[in-house]
Amino acid sequence: MFRITLCFAAGFAVCAQASLAAEPAVVLPATSKWQLDYGKQTCRLARAFGEGENLSIVYFTQHGPDDGFELTLAGEPLKRFAANTVIQFGPAGGEWETDPFKGDVEGVGPALIYSGINLAEEPDEGEPEEDFTEAMDRLPAIDIERARGMEYIEVRQRKRVVRFDTGLLDAPFAALNACSEDLINEWGLNLDQHRSMTRMVDWTNSKQIVSRVVRDYPVAALRKGEQAIIRALLIVGADGKVERCTLDNATNSDALPAPACKALEDAIFEPALDSQSQPMRSFYITKIVYKMG
C-alpha cells in the first residue's frame, strides 16, 4: 500500500551495491539526544552530530505507518557531495548507490535528501518507474530486528567519506514506529481497528491516475527545472472512494504540488477490511517524485 512511487523524470535514481575506495572517514559523534517531533501528518526523529564547522543533523521522517522512511543528512561536511553517493547503514545494513536530492537546512547547511529507504529490502539493480504492490494485511513498520545491527550511517562519494555515529537504531526506530501509528488517530480514523485489520486498501485504477498526474506536470515548474518530493495522504471511505486528499511537500517547491490532489481524488480503491472482513474507513499514502535529469 505504501510503496507506490510516481517518478516523473528525465533521469531518476537507481539503487545498486557499490564499492568505492575511500579515505578515512570524517567521523561525526552524536552531540545531542534523539528528539521525536509529532505532527498531524508526519513524525520526525532528529539528532545533532559534530560541533562547530562540522555541526550536522540527521532527520528520519515518516508520513504514516511504513516499513521505510525519508532520510535527510545536513551539514557542511556534505557540501562537496553531489549525485551518485553511496549510503550504508553499518555494519549490518546494505549499501545503496543512489542520486539523492540536494537541498539546504537553515542554520545547518547543505543537505542530502533520500526520498525512501527500506532497511528490510536488499539493494538491487534498479527500481521501476512505477512501483505498485499488492494490498497488505497489516500495518507496516520499520524492521526493528535488523536495526539492532546498525550503529552508524556512512555516506561516500569517490574518496570522500562522512560517517554519523548514531549508536544502535532499534530503540529510536521503535519510537518512530509508535509515533507513526498514532497519526492514524490524528486523521480521524480508528487505530485499534487498523491493528486488527485483515486487508489494507488496494488501488485499482492506478494506471489511469498516474497518466493524468504525468500529463498535468506543472508547466511553470518544468520551465524552472524545479524538483520536489511530495507525499499525498488519502482518506479512503468504506466504499473505496477518496474522502480527502492532503499534500505534504518535503522539498518546499511552490510550483509543483497544486495538480496532484485533483487527479488523486478520482482514485478508486478496494476498501480496507476489518477483523470481520467488513469494509472500513482507512488511508493510503503515496509519494510523487518530480526530478529533472
JOLIN-V812921 format. One record per helix or strand. SS is the DSSP state (@ for helix, = for strand). FROM is the first residue (numbers start at 1). LEN is the number of residues. If there is no record, write none. Layout:
ss=[SS & SS]
from=[FROM & FROM]
len=[LEN & LEN]
This chain:
ss=[= & = & = & = & @ & = & = & @ & = & = & = & = & = & @ & = & = & @ & @ & = & = & @ & @ & = & = & @ & = & = & = & =]
from=[5 & 26 & 35 & 43 & 52 & 56 & 69 & 76 & 85 & 95 & 101 & 109 & 130 & 144 & 150 & 160 & 170 & 191 & 199 & 202 & 206 & 219 & 228 & 241 & 258 & 268 & 272 & 279 & 282]
len=[5 & 5 & 4 & 7 & 3 & 7 & 7 & 3 & 7 & 4 & 5 & 9 & 1 & 4 & 8 & 6 & 17 & 5 & 1 & 2 & 10 & 6 & 9 & 9 & 7 & 3 & 2 & 2 & 10]
